[in-house]
Amino acid sequence: MTGTTKALGGSAAVDDAARSVTRPFYVYAVLANSLFQRGVFVIFLYQRGFSAGQVALLQTLLYLVSGLAELPTGVIADRIGRRASIVIGQVLIAGCLLGQVTFSNYWVFLALFIGQGVGMACVSGSDTALLYDLLVRGGATASYVKIKSRFTMLGTVSSGVAIVLGGQLQQISWEVVYVGSAACLVLAVVVLMSRVPEIRGADAVDEQEGAEGHGDATAWRAMLRVATPALVTLVVVSGLMHATLTPYIIFTQKTLSDQGAGTALVSVVISAGFFAGGLTPLLSDRADRRIGYRVIVPMSLLTLAVALGLSGLGLVWVTIAAFLVLVGIPEITAVIVDNVFNEAVPSRHRASLLSMIAFVESALIGIGYLVLGALMDGLGSSVGMATYAAVPLLACLLWLPVLFRGARVTTEMEKPADQKAS
């Protein structure tokens, strides 16, 4: 009886630790994703007089800069603190949003998108590393998939609500849309600074078992130590999935507009897509246990290919239906794969290594924007979308050896202590 009581008490303590970590993160997720311009910013750029190619170049530059900045910002986050890196990034993004609504010169926009890319890099990797290591400190990493799925759901649903509001606020002025987004990012920073403790790589390494003996290792050595062929393949395939999903969501705005949908309908559709993408990650924990990432990865890639192919028919309601039905499935995969990455990397260099992974994803997303923008300019928005379906099909082919050979992505050494015990 005593042992049972202690076990129940320990479980309650873990639950309390998880709640104390997740509550402020959930509030942060809502505020950081309340970006009112997200569903209509492509239309804003077109109204500024930019062509589809110029818009694609801006998005490509955004993600390429973000990718290049991932490596130094990840190292900085491990050194000065992950919360500090997030704060710097969100403030920088807020400033760039204010600049975009103030200026109209394309060269100024190029500079602002560069700054926004650096800000994104400061946040990327640091937020996941901070959340995961705070859960490590409380012994609650076993709940990470469930917590991350809720975190993703809140962020995505908030994005959906913000997109609907953005379409309405735009009728007042673009200034209200962009200033409101910047204000929400500042509030998100306030929540982090007041409710979330700072943590650095040197602090986090002592929380993990098996970290002894690697205290002097660099991030590059750590990456080489855990970079199994299956993990490298997963990084590339995940990058190609994001390089398909992200441009698809953004350029669906242009596709729907060309197929006859008005601005208000476009904002509602994109918002509904964000709602779908926000709710489906709640299934991540169940999908991880019943299906596993090896199978869910190719399933997501095939759904993206189907969605792009259906968009190529040029029928607005078919495009809308495909978008709403299929856009959420890759979001489930993203949560599951994120957990695999966190399990694979050591704590001391977690932000740095996740930033290296994000660098690959950002670079591929940037190239994806450039390719899809060129296809849409050259072939038309509908046919360009359908042609781009070749990218997720290629990623699916790359994943087949891992699927059928059963190669390991993580090694026993890098698994968290609570998972070893289980």
Steps between C-alpha positions, in 0.01 A plus 500: 500500500783736589668437165174567319449823692851615413447416134175694493669790675783495248256495211313795649826690542587438134155618392537815710844566351362455148211738566729766646710484182221478248257768619715802409611326181139455397433872554815580306384274216173690469662844498799414281271357232243781502639637174212671324687547172585132452195409291501807277858624488549367146209719390662788690823447307312489169327826593844646560561429130722194532477214249468131585872460429588786734276358772664159455844663523402673825381171650807317369727763651307481827555127538854489360611774739318323780679179407844660485441676831385178670854381571637809680172576678476142624849519650417837653180359650698221668751753633298809607166331558213362298242740639725795416533378142120473465452850639754650259341319207139599573591865556692503172206344313262756652724784383516358147120472483469864593754585230307309235183701554699825507704468181417394144840487328594148394863537609385603847278192507799283414684641804194457723453138393868436574449638851185294542690189393763561768222545754341171396836327542535637853164347593535174305665224699512714814129467579496122460829461689376719785171311530660156475776569752259652750301177471824305550560698818156397625536140383205537263649435155277194456212746451686708241305384194169571674621838629655600168182402316297728728759774461477463121121486511472821701747677274333385180145569618615843613643552153164402352311746719755771424467438126123542514542818701772614262265478205253718688758741642640554151174673412600766752863527390814294448658699783255354753582148376878533528513710816266252671730211407805681635317578825414132554865402455603755762241360741634150435845625601357644821348161591831323440700749704260490794396132515762279333843442659818532298699190413832457319676204350740480793203492739307242297781245462491420870134405467569208265646165590778384277625854431816454708818487301370718221524835680777628275344378176407756237162511332659364182650202683167438668326504164749252352451275803123473452475536119390152399415458129133463594508824699664688213236361263226607740641853513501525120156343457352717774655802331343405168164453672521851647630630166175372351253588776614856575504636141179306431317674785631844405454477123155349539400862563613589146352182348158562653508863394584401140222241504245769587487514880477843662731629774245436776446139386875444471555615859218273624637197311857554620367551853300177481813324378688626804218373722524157335878509534462601863255234609653200323826509703290394799503159331881493499542302821255232384651491150849468646399203714286320242668581169844644573703757312633249244154458346347841573782677311423352154125532568543875551710537188244320286216717635696813408553367148127431466409846629734669251371285216137585576587871515623466144149429371423872515168452683476733799278277715714193428806700603326612819383147585846350440663771708265459797495121503868426445697791648479373859661159454860626459453698824460168686823378346683822592427450872606134495819570306582789735493254790733265312746784447491598870564141604792476258702802614690550830379766741811721514481580129126456450431853370805488272418159355132579453610819327717296264196289417290815458770638271446212259122545519521877451733468204269250333195715576673801345589304188144366494356851495728594213413189299125520560495873427681441171263216408196716574641790298589278207214250494224680686406459865293181459735306271800623697349356819439163334856485362642569845350170620824342375677626815305296761511198268880530488513520879283190523748309281790611722321366807426153360838345601448608862141374494582152372841444662392618844818704555533669840472878519605535864757304699452367850755744639304808399159386626371690803536336837126465558460320166782257587326418826173434323 
